[in-house]
C-alpha cells in the first residue's frame, strides 16, 4: 500500500516545492478556475461561503467513502474514518462562513 501511494506523495511534494520556488508556477495556479472558485476568498478573508464549503465537503466525502470501500485494509479504513471526521470538524467549526449574497467583509 505504501509503495502505491509513494509516487503520489512525491508528486505532491514536488508540486508544492515548485510553487514555493517558481513565481510563474504560483501565478499560473492562482489564475486557474478552481483556485479562484474555492481558494481565493478563503486566502483573503479566512472564510468561505456555505455553497463553497458544501461543495468541497460533498466531493471530499464521496472520495473518502469510495476509498474506504475500495481498500480492504483495516488500518487504512481507520485512518479514513478519522480523516472523515476531522475534515467535517474543520469545515464546520474552524472555517468561518459568510453569506454568499452579502459582501465578504460581513463574516459570521
Secondary structure, DSSP 4 states (H G I P E B T S, - for coil): -HHHHHHHHHHHHHHHHHHHH-HHHHHHHHTSHHIIIIIHHHHHHSEEEHHHHHHHHHHHHHHHHHHHHH---HHHHHHHHHHHHHHHHIIIIISEEE-TTS-TTSB-
